[in-house]
Amino acid sequence: MAERRLECSWKRHVVEQLKQRDRVQRHAFEEIIHQYNRLLEKSDLQTVLSERYQSDKYDLQNRHDSSPGLDLSRNDSLQQEMAQMRIRHQEELTELHKKRGELAQSVIELNHQIQQKDKEIQSNEAKMEEYQRQIAELEGECRELRGKLQDLEQANQTLKDEYDALQITFGALEEKLRRTTDDNQELVSRWMAEKSQEANKLNAENEKDCKRRQAKLQKELAEAAKEPLPLDPDDDIEVLAEDSGKGTGETSPNRPLSRTPRRRPGNSYGSSPECTETPSGVCADVRVPATALHVFEAHDGEVNAVRFSPGSRLLATGGMDRRVKLWEVVSGRCEPKGALTGSNAGITSIEFDSAGSYLLAASNDFASRIWTVDDFRLRHTLTGHSGKVLAARFLLDNARIVSGSYDRTLKLWDLRMKTVFAGSSCNDIVCTEQCVMSGHFDKRVRFWDIRAESIVRELELMGRVTSLDLNHDRTELLTCSRDDLVKIIDLRSNAVRQTFSAQGFKCGADWTRVTFSPDGSYVAGGSADGALYIWNVLTGKLERTLDKNHSSAINSVSWSPSGAYVVSVEKGCKAVLWSDM
């Protein structure tokens, strides 16, 4: 019906346009036709007058021939009258010819205009046909779009109904989660309270046991001092001489003898106490660094990680040049020993095993790698993360490895790999016998049970966690975060025991590493301004600031297990060996 109505409307429009053109062109030609009719009448009149003139002339000639003696005056007057009539008729004929020419020109121009109008009409008709075709196509598209719109409205209504149902389900699950979280917090609080009580009891028992052992040891030492010590030439002992003031070099019978190991030539690497690779227990001689012994370019670019071997003889550094370099500490200098290659991207973390035989490194190519230190050979490549690996550590049994990645997962590597979803990018990892502690981008430190592969508890700090470290007896956790605070957390009470800060200290990156001294008495960390800060754990105060050798932000710090050296590496290519010598 709509198409028929549209077809009738454009036909009426065409008829009206034709009638309008007829009226306009008829008005233009009416005057021409009228003038042309007058011209024809005058032409006919001229013809009649010419015929009359010719007949009159013939009659006059006949009369003149028949009566030559008639009145000559009348003949002259007739000739004059005919001459005037001829002149007048000639003027009228000229005027009529002129008007005829003008009218002919007007007819030509109007014919030309008619032809142009006809062409315009044809062009407009062609355009109208094109427009009608486009209108038909657009109407078809409109019908299709209306159909699609109806389908989309139906689909939208269906999705809206599903969304409402999901919203109701989400509300119920959220309420259930809230109740479960409250119950979990209550259980954690109760568990923490019980654990705190157990820790206090255990500390009290340990103190009593320690006092008993000390008393027993003092008693045994007193008894041993009273008895003479037989000397065997084959024993690996020395007898200490008395003070130099005595000057004799003889032994005093009242002075106890001290057993000391003889230094074998095969194990001598210099005069420093770093020269033995045999790891010991707690270091008793920690030196607070005061001067830079050796400043050297460690890598071709940014240096991200640094670590001493367990025996303090070797130093490993890792950088953005995709290499791990080994350095031998000899007489206060770091001599190059070799390079470990095989990584396809920059090194982010370094770790020795407890014997110093293997080296584990994490890198930005989503993998971790294990090398043997003695022959620099790549032994294992651990792939499975979908983001850059920011930290990798040996577990205490050296048979398993834990790695943390930017992909928000931790992976436990053994004969088979296990994946734990952490919920946030992992920046650093430390391990105890049965627990893995991870520091994350979401400002949380998470504690994982290795056997259950689940979170035991979480601790939230005020900034993104960049570094974790444990003291020698693994009872205190050192953290560094982007709020420029270094904290010590007591793992027995799960509480922050101490907080360190300093004017000018600023954490320079998400992977800035801080470290305990081997005996846990000091904390060392590097700042974004290139200064090395050392705090005293016992007093809680800043012990020393070393700010003259780095030109860019310090990325990592490592304290040698022997306590004699500290090494810091920067975003530039330099590493600095520090000591108090």
C-alpha positions as CSV (number, residue, x, y, z in Angstrom):
1,M,0.0,0.0,0.0
2,A,2.8,2.4,0.9
3,E,4.6,1.7,-2.4
4,R,1.4,2.4,-4.4
5,R,0.8,5.6,-2.5
6,L,4.4,6.6,-3.2
7,E,4.1,5.8,-6.9
8,C,0.9,7.9,-7.2
9,S,2.6,10.8,-5.5
10,W,5.5,11.0,-7.8
11,K,3.3,10.7,-10.9
12,R,1.2,13.6,-9.7
13,H,4.4,15.5,-9.1
14,V,5.5,14.9,-12.7
15,V,2.1,15.9,-14.1
16,E,2.2,19.2,-12.1
17,Q,5.7,19.9,-13.4
18,L,4.6,19.3,-17.0
19,K,1.6,21.6,-16.5
20,Q,3.8,24.3,-15.0
21,R,6.3,24.0,-17.9
22,D,3.3,24.3,-20.3
23,R,2.1,27.4,-18.6
24,V,5.5,29.1,-18.5
25,Q,6.4,28.3,-22.1
26,R,2.9,29.2,-23.4
27,H,3.1,32.6,-21.8
28,A,6.5,33.2,-23.4
29,F,5.3,32.2,-26.9
30,E,1.9,34.0,-26.9
31,E,3.4,37.3,-27.7
32,I,5.5,35.9,-30.4
33,I,2.5,34.1,-32.0
34,H,0.5,37.3,-31.7
35,Q,3.2,39.3,-33.4
36,Y,3.7,36.6,-36.0
37,N,-0.1,36.7,-36.8
38,R,0.0,40.5,-37.2
39,L,3.0,40.1,-39.4
40,L,1.1,37.6,-41.6
41,E,-1.9,40.0,-41.7
42,K,0.3,42.9,-42.8
43,S,2.0,40.7,-45.3
44,D,-1.4,39.7,-46.7
45,L,-2.4,43.4,-46.7
46,Q,0.8,44.3,-48.5
47,T,0.1,41.6,-51.1
48,V,-3.5,43.0,-51.6
49,L,-2.2,46.6,-51.8
50,S,0.5,45.5,-54.3
51,E,-2.1,43.8,-56.4
52,R,-4.3,46.9,-56.2
53,Y,-1.3,49.1,-57.0
54,Q,-0.4,47.0,-60.0
55,S,-4.1,47.0,-61.2
56,D,-4.3,50.8,-60.7
57,K,-1.1,51.2,-62.5
58,Y,-2.3,49.1,-65.3
59,D,-5.5,51.0,-65.6
60,L,-3.7,54.4,-65.6
61,Q,-1.4,53.2,-68.3
62,N,-4.3,52.0,-70.3
63,R,-6.1,55.3,-69.8
64,H,-3.0,57.2,-70.6
65,D,-2.6,55.2,-73.7
66,S,-6.3,55.7,-74.6
67,S,-6.6,59.4,-73.8
68,P,-3.2,61.1,-73.8
69,G,-4.8,64.4,-73.7
70,L,-6.5,64.1,-70.4
71,D,-5.7,66.3,-67.5
72,L,-2.0,66.1,-66.8
73,S,-2.4,67.7,-63.4
74,R,-4.6,64.8,-62.2
75,N,-1.9,62.3,-63.5
76,D,0.8,64.0,-61.6
77,S,-1.1,64.1,-58.4
78,L,-1.8,60.4,-58.7
79,Q,1.8,59.7,-59.4
80,Q,2.8,61.7,-56.3
81,E,0.2,59.9,-54.2
82,M,1.4,56.6,-55.4
83,A,5.0,57.5,-54.8
84,Q,4.2,58.5,-51.2
85,M,2.2,55.3,-50.8
86,R,5.1,53.3,-52.1
87,I,7.5,55.0,-49.7
88,R,5.1,54.4,-46.8
89,H,4.5,50.8,-47.8
90,Q,8.3,50.3,-48.2
91,E,8.9,51.7,-44.7
92,E,6.2,49.5,-43.3
93,L,7.7,46.5,-45.1
94,T,11.2,47.3,-43.8
95,E,9.8,47.6,-40.3
96,L,7.9,44.3,-40.6
97,H,11.0,42.6,-41.9
98,K,13.0,43.9,-38.9
99,K,10.3,42.7,-36.5
100,R,10.2,39.4,-38.4
101,G,14.0,39.0,-37.9
102,E,13.8,39.8,-34.2
103,L,10.9,37.4,-33.8
104,A,12.8,34.7,-35.7
105,Q,15.8,35.3,-33.4
106,S,13.5,35.1,-30.4
107,V,12.1,31.9,-31.7
108,I,15.6,30.4,-32.2
109,E,16.6,31.4,-28.6
110,L,13.3,30.0,-27.2
111,N,13.8,26.8,-29.1
112,H,17.3,26.6,-27.7
113,Q,15.9,27.2,-24.2
114,I,13.3,24.5,-24.9
115,Q,16.0,22.1,-25.9
116,Q,17.9,22.8,-22.7
117,K,14.8,22.4,-20.6
118,D,14.1,19.2,-22.3
119,K,17.6,18.0,-21.5
120,E,17.2,19.1,-17.9
121,I,13.9,17.3,-17.7
122,Q,15.5,14.1,-19.0
123,S,18.4,14.5,-16.6
124,N,16.0,15.1,-13.7
125,E,13.9,12.1,-14.8
126,A,17.1,10.0,-14.8
127,K,18.0,11.3,-11.4
128,M,14.5,10.6,-10.2
129,E,14.7,7.0,-11.4
130,E,18.1,6.7,-9.6
131,Y,16.7,8.2,-6.5
132,Q,13.7,5.9,-6.7
133,R,16.1,2.9,-7.0
134,Q,18.1,4.2,-4.0
135,I,14.9,4.7,-2.0
136,A,13.9,1.1,-2.8
137,E,17.3,-0.2,-1.7
138,L,17.2,2.0,1.5
139,E,13.7,0.7,2.3
140,G,15.0,-2.8,1.9
141,E,18.0,-2.1,4.2
142,C,15.6,-0.4,6.7
143,R,13.5,-3.5,6.7
144,E,16.6,-5.7,7.3
145,L,17.8,-3.3,10.1
146,R,14.4,-3.4,11.7
147,G,14.5,-7.2,11.7
148,K,18.1,-7.1,13.2
149,L,17.0,-4.5,15.8
150,Q,14.2,-6.8,16.9
151,D,16.6,-9.7,17.2
152,L,19.0,-7.6,19.1
153,E,16.3,-6.4,21.4
154,Q,15.3,-9.9,22.1
155,A,18.9,-11.0,22.7
156,N,19.4,-7.9,24.9
157,Q,16.4,-8.8,27.0
158,T,17.6,-12.4,27.3
159,L,21.1,-11.1,28.4
160,K,19.4,-8.7,30.8
161,D,17.4,-11.6,32.4
162,E,20.6,-13.6,32.7
163,Y,22.5,-10.7,34.2
164,D,19.8,-10.2,36.8
165,A,20.0,-13.9,37.6
166,L,23.8,-13.7,37.8
167,Q,23.6,-10.6,39.9
168,I,21.3,-12.4,42.4
169,T,23.7,-15.3,42.5
170,F,26.7,-13.0,42.9
171,G,25.0,-11.2,45.8
172,A,24.4,-14.6,47.5
173,L,28.0,-15.7,46.8
174,E,29.4,-12.4,48.0
175,E,27.4,-12.7,51.2
176,K,28.7,-16.2,51.6
177,L,32.3,-15.0,51.0
178,R,31.9,-12.3,53.5
179,R,30.7,-14.7,56.2
180,T,33.5,-17.1,55.2
181,T,36.1,-14.3,55.4
182,D,34.8,-13.3,58.8
183,D,35.0,-16.9,60.0
184,N,38.5,-17.2,58.5
185,Q,39.7,-14.0,60.2
186,E,38.3,-15.2,63.5
187,L,40.0,-18.6,63.1
188,V,43.3,-16.9,62.0
189,S,43.1,-14.6,65.0
190,R,42.5,-17.5,67.4
191,W,45.3,-19.5,65.7
192,M,47.7,-16.5,65.9
193,A,46.9,-16.1,69.6
194,E,47.5,-19.7,70.3
195,K,50.7,-19.7,68.2
196,S,51.9,-16.6,70.1
197,Q,51.3,-18.3,73.4
198,E,53.2,-21.4,72.1
199,A,56.0,-19.2,70.8
200,N,56.3,-17.5,74.2
201,K,56.4,-20.9,75.9
202,L,58.9,-22.2,73.4
203,N,61.1,-19.0,73.9
204,A,60.9,-19.5,77.6
205,E,61.9,-23.1,77.3
206,N,64.7,-22.3,74.9
207,E,66.0,-19.6,77.2
208,K,66.0,-22.1,80.1
209,D,67.7,-24.7,78.0
210,C,70.2,-22.2,76.7
211,K,71.0,-21.2,80.3
212,R,71.4,-24.8,81.3
213,R,73.7,-25.5,78.4
214,Q,75.8,-22.4,79.1
215,A,76.1,-23.4,82.8
216,K,77.1,-26.9,81.8
217,L,79.6,-25.6,79.2
218,Q,81.2,-23.2,81.7
219,K,81.4,-26.1,84.2
220,E,83.0,-28.4,81.6
221,L,85.4,-25.6,80.5
222,A,86.4,-25.0,84.1
223,E,87.1,-28.7,84.6
224,A,89.0,-29.0,81.3
225,A,91.1,-26.0,82.2
226,K,92.2,-27.7,85.4
227,E,93.4,-30.9,83.6
228,P,96.7,-31.0,81.6
229,L,96.2,-31.4,77.8
230,P,98.6,-34.1,76.3
231,L,100.2,-33.1,73.1
232,D,100.3,-35.4,70.1
233,P,102.6,-34.4,67.2
234,D,100.1,-35.7,64.7
235,D,97.3,-33.5,66.1
236,D,96.4,-30.5,64.0
237,I,96.8,-28.0,66.9
238,E,98.9,-25.1,67.9
239,V,99.9,-23.9,71.4
240,L,99.2,-20.2,71.8
241,A,102.1,-18.2,73.3
242,E,101.6,-15.8,76.1
243,D,101.4,-12.0,75.6
244,S,104.3,-10.4,73.8
245,G,105.2,-8.6,76.9
246,K,106.5,-11.9,78.4
247,G,108.8,-12.1,75.4
248,T,109.8,-15.7,75.9
249,G,107.4,-17.5,73.6
250,E,107.0,-20.3,76.2
251,T,103.6,-21.6,77.2
252,S,102.1,-20.8,80.5
253,P,100.9,-23.7,82.6
254,N,98.0,-21.6,83.9
255,R,96.8,-20.6,80.3
256,P,94.4,-22.9,78.5
257,L,95.4,-24.3,75.1
258,S,93.3,-23.4,72.1
259,R,92.8,-25.6,69.1
260,T,93.0,-23.9,65.7
261,P,93.0,-25.4,62.2
262,R,96.2,-25.2,60.3
263,R,95.9,-23.3,57.0
264,R,96.7,-25.7,54.1
265,P,98.5,-24.1,51.2
266,G,96.1,-25.7,48.7
267,N,93.1,-23.7,50.1
268,S,94.9,-20.4,50.3
269,Y,93.3,-17.6,48.1
270,G,95.0,-14.7,49.7
271,S,95.3,-13.1,53.1
272,S,91.7,-12.3,53.6
273,P,89.3,-14.3,55.8
274,E,87.2,-15.0,52.6
275,C,89.6,-17.6,51.4
276,T,87.9,-20.7,52.6
277,E,84.9,-22.2,50.7
278,T,83.8,-24.3,53.6
279,P,80.6,-22.7,54.9
280,S,80.4,-22.2,58.6
281,G,77.5,-21.5,61.0
282,V,76.8,-18.0,62.3
283,C,79.5,-15.5,61.5
284,A,81.1,-14.0,64.6
285,D,83.1,-11.3,62.9
286,V,80.9,-8.9,60.9
287,R,82.6,-5.8,59.6
288,V,80.6,-2.7,58.9
289,P,81.9,-1.4,55.5
290,A,83.5,2.0,55.5
291,T,85.4,2.3,52.2
292,A,85.1,1.1,48.7
293,L,88.0,-1.4,48.0
294,H,87.2,-2.0,44.4
295,V,84.9,-0.3,41.9
296,F,84.6,-2.1,38.6
297,E,82.3,-2.5,35.6
298,A,80.5,-5.8,36.0
299,H,78.3,-5.9,33.0
300,D,77.5,-4.2,29.7
301,G,74.4,-2.5,31.0
302,E,72.2,-2.6,34.1
303,V,73.3,-4.9,36.9
304,N,70.2,-6.5,38.6
305,A,71.4,-9.1,41.0
306,V,74.5,-10.0,43.2
307,R,75.2,-12.9,45.5
308,F,78.1,-14.3,47.5
309,S,78.8,-18.1,47.5
310,P,78.3,-19.8,50.8
311,G,82.1,-19.8,51.4
312,S,82.4,-16.1,50.4
313,R,85.2,-16.9,48.0
314,L,83.1,-16.4,44.8
315,L,80.8,-13.5,43.9
316,A,78.1,-13.8,41.2
317,T,76.5,-10.9,39.4
318,G,73.7,-10.9,36.8
319,G,72.8,-8.1,34.4
320,M,70.7,-7.1,31.4
321,D,73.4,-8.4,29.1
322,R,71.9,-11.9,29.6
323,R,75.0,-13.1,31.5
324,V,75.9,-14.3,35.0
325,K,79.5,-13.5,35.8
326,L,81.6,-15.1,38.5
327,W,84.2,-13.1,40.3
328,E,86.9,-14.3,42.8
329,V,87.5,-12.1,45.8
330,V,91.3,-11.8,46.2
331,S,93.0,-9.3,48.5
332,G,90.2,-6.8,48.4
333,R,89.6,-7.1,44.6
334,C,87.2,-8.9,42.4
335,E,89.0,-10.8,39.7
336,P,86.9,-12.2,36.8
337,K,86.7,-16.0,36.9
338,G,84.2,-16.8,34.1
339,A,80.7,-16.2,32.7
340,L,77.6,-18.4,32.6
341,T,75.7,-18.0,29.3
342,G,72.5,-19.5,27.9
343,S,69.9,-17.0,29.0
344,N,67.9,-15.3,26.3
345,A,67.0,-12.1,28.4
346,G,68.3,-10.1,31.3
347,I,69.0,-11.8,34.7
348,T,66.7,-10.8,37.6
349,S,67.8,-13.1,40.5
350,I,70.8,-15.2,41.5
351,E,71.1,-18.0,44.1
352,F,73.8,-20.5,45.1
353,D,72.9,-23.9,46.6
354,S,74.1,-24.6,50.2
355,A,77.3,-26.2,49.0
356,G,78.2,-23.6,46.4
357,S,78.3,-26.2,43.6
358,Y,75.3,-25.0,41.6
359,L,74.0,-21.5,40.7
360,L,70.3,-20.8,40.0
361,A,69.3,-17.7,38.0
362,A,65.9,-16.3,37.0
363,S,65.5,-14.2,33.8
364,N,63.1,-12.1,31.8
365,D,62.7,-14.8,29.2
366,F,60.1,-16.6,31.4
367,A,62.6,-19.2,32.5
368,S,65.0,-20.2,35.3
369,R,68.4,-21.9,34.7
370,I,70.9,-24.0,36.7
371,W,74.6,-24.1,36.1
372,T,77.5,-26.0,37.7
373,V,79.9,-23.5,39.1
374,D,83.1,-25.5,38.5
375,D,82.8,-26.0,34.8
376,F,80.3,-23.2,33.9
377,R,78.0,-25.7,32.1
378,L,74.2,-25.1,31.8
379,R,72.5,-28.1,33.4
380,H,68.8,-27.4,33.5
381,T,66.3,-24.9,32.0
382,L,63.0,-24.6,33.8
383,T,60.3,-23.2,31.6
384,G,56.6,-22.9,32.3
385,H,55.9,-19.4,33.4
386,S,54.0,-17.0,31.1
387,G,55.7,-13.9,32.4
388,K,59.2,-12.8,33.4
389,V,60.6,-14.7,36.4
390,L,61.6,-12.2,39.1
391,A,62.9,-14.6,41.8
392,A,64.1,-18.2,42.1
393,R,65.4,-20.0,45.2
394,F,66.7,-23.4,46.2
395,L,64.7,-25.0,49.0
396,L,66.8,-26.1,52.0
397,D,67.2,-29.7,50.7
398,N,68.7,-28.3,47.4
399,A,66.6,-30.9,45.5
400,R,63.6,-28.6,44.9
401,I,63.3,-25.1,43.6
402,V,60.6,-22.4,43.9
403,S,60.2,-19.6,41.4
404,G,58.0,-16.5,41.4
405,S,56.9,-14.7,38.3
406,Y,55.2,-11.6,36.9
407,D,52.4,-13.9,35.8
408,R,51.1,-14.0,39.4
409,T,52.1,-17.6,40.0
410,L,54.7,-19.5,42.1
411,K,56.0,-22.8,40.7
412,L,57.6,-25.6,42.8
413,W,60.1,-27.6,40.7
414,D,60.9,-31.2,41.5
415,L,60.7,-34.3,39.4
416,R,57.3,-32.7,38.4
417,M,56.3,-29.1,38.5
418,K,53.5,-27.7,40.7
419,T,51.8,-24.4,40.1
420,V,50.3,-22.2,42.8
421,F,48.3,-19.1,41.9
422,A,49.4,-16.2,44.0
423,G,47.0,-13.5,42.8
424,S,49.7,-10.9,42.2
425,S,53.1,-10.5,40.6
426,C,55.8,-12.0,42.7
427,N,58.9,-9.9,43.2
428,D,61.0,-12.0,45.7
429,I,61.0,-15.3,47.5
430,V,62.7,-16.8,50.6
431,C,62.3,-20.3,52.1
432,T,62.5,-22.2,55.3
433,E,62.1,-25.9,56.0
434,Q,58.4,-26.2,55.3
435,C,57.4,-22.6,54.3
436,V,57.9,-20.4,51.3
437,M,57.5,-16.6,51.8
438,S,56.8,-14.5,48.7
439,G,56.6,-10.7,48.4
440,H,54.1,-9.3,45.9
441,F,53.1,-6.3,43.8
442,D,49.8,-6.0,45.8
443,K,51.8,-5.0,49.0
444,R,51.4,-8.4,50.6
445,V,53.8,-11.0,52.0
446,R,52.3,-14.5,51.6
447,F,53.3,-17.5,53.6
448,W,52.9,-20.9,51.8
449,D,52.8,-24.4,53.3
450,I,54.9,-26.4,50.8
451,R,53.2,-29.7,51.7
452,A,49.6,-28.4,51.4
453,E,50.5,-25.9,48.6
454,S,48.2,-23.3,50.2
455,I,48.5,-19.9,51.9
456,V,49.0,-20.2,55.6
457,R,48.7,-16.4,56.2
458,E,49.2,-13.0,54.7
459,L,50.8,-9.8,55.9
460,E,50.0,-6.5,54.2
461,L,52.6,-3.7,54.1
462,M,52.1,0.0,53.1
463,G,53.9,-0.4,49.7
464,R,54.8,-2.9,47.0
465,V,57.1,-5.5,48.3
466,T,60.5,-5.5,46.5
467,S,62.7,-7.7,48.7
468,L,62.7,-10.4,51.3
469,D,65.6,-11.9,53.3
470,L,65.9,-14.2,56.4
471,N,68.4,-13.9,59.3
472,H,70.8,-16.8,60.1
473,D,68.4,-18.7,62.4
474,R,65.3,-18.0,60.1
475,T,63.2,-16.5,62.9
476,E,63.1,-12.9,61.4
477,L,62.1,-11.8,57.9
478,L,63.5,-8.6,56.4
479,T,61.3,-6.7,53.9
480,C,61.7,-3.7,51.7
481,S,58.8,-1.9,50.1
482,R,58.1,1.0,47.8
483,D,57.0,3.2,50.7
484,D,60.7,3.6,51.4
485,L,60.6,1.5,54.6
486,V,62.7,-1.5,55.6
487,K,61.0,-3.7,58.2
488,I,61.9,-6.8,60.3
489,I,59.0,-9.2,61.0
490,D,59.2,-11.7,63.8
491,L,58.1,-15.0,62.3
492,R,57.1,-16.4,65.7
493,S,54.6,-13.7,66.5
494,N,53.9,-12.6,62.9
495,A,54.4,-9.0,63.9
496,V,56.6,-6.1,62.7
497,R,59.4,-5.9,65.3
498,Q,61.4,-3.1,63.8
499,T,61.1,-0.4,61.1
500,F,64.1,1.3,59.5
501,S,64.1,4.5,57.5
502,A,66.4,7.4,56.7
503,Q,66.2,10.8,55.2
504,G,67.3,10.4,51.6
505,F,66.7,6.7,51.5
506,K,64.3,5.9,48.6
507,C,63.5,2.5,47.1
508,G,64.5,2.8,43.4
509,A,62.7,-0.1,41.7
510,D,60.2,-2.9,42.3
511,W,63.2,-5.3,42.4
512,T,65.5,-3.4,44.9
513,R,67.1,-6.0,47.2
514,V,68.2,-5.5,50.8
515,T,70.0,-7.9,53.0
516,F,70.8,-9.0,56.6
517,S,74.4,-9.2,57.8
518,P,75.5,-12.9,58.4
519,D,74.9,-12.6,62.1
520,G,71.7,-10.6,61.8
521,S,73.1,-7.5,63.6
522,Y,73.0,-5.2,60.6
523,V,70.7,-4.4,57.6
524,A,72.1,-3.0,54.3
525,G,70.1,-1.5,51.5
526,G,70.7,0.7,48.5
527,S,68.9,3.9,47.6
528,A,67.7,5.5,44.4
529,D,70.3,8.2,44.8
530,G,73.2,5.7,44.7
531,A,73.9,5.7,48.5
532,L,74.4,2.5,50.6
533,Y,72.6,2.7,54.0
534,I,73.5,0.4,56.9
535,W,71.3,0.2,60.0
536,N,72.1,-1.4,63.4
537,V,69.4,-3.9,64.3
538,L,70.2,-3.8,68.0
539,T,69.8,0.0,68.3
540,G,67.4,0.6,65.4
541,K,69.5,3.6,64.3
542,L,71.3,4.3,61.0
543,E,74.9,3.1,61.4
544,R,76.6,4.4,58.3
545,T,75.9,6.0,54.9
546,L,78.2,5.4,51.9
547,D,77.4,7.7,49.0
548,K,80.5,8.4,46.9
549,N,80.9,5.6,44.4
550,H,77.6,4.9,42.7
551,S,76.2,7.2,40.0
552,S,72.8,5.6,39.7
553,A,70.2,3.7,41.8
554,I,71.4,0.7,43.6
555,N,69.5,-2.5,42.6
556,S,70.9,-5.1,44.9
557,V,73.2,-5.6,47.9
558,S,74.9,-8.8,49.2
559,W,76.8,-9.4,52.4
560,S,79.5,-12.1,52.3
561,P,78.8,-15.0,54.7
562,S,82.1,-14.4,56.3
563,G,81.0,-10.9,57.2
564,A,84.1,-9.1,55.7
565,Y,82.7,-7.8,52.4
566,V,79.6,-6.1,51.1
567,V,78.9,-5.8,47.3
568,S,76.4,-3.4,45.8
569,V,75.3,-3.2,42.1
570,E,73.6,-0.4,40.3
571,K,71.3,0.4,37.3
572,G,74.5,1.4,35.5
573,C,77.2,-1.1,34.8
574,K,79.2,-0.8,38.0
575,A,79.6,-2.9,41.1
576,V,81.4,-1.8,44.3
577,L,83.2,-4.0,46.8
578,W,83.0,-2.5,50.3
579,S,84.8,-3.3,53.5
580,D,86.3,-1.7,56.6
581,M,89.9,-2.2,55.6
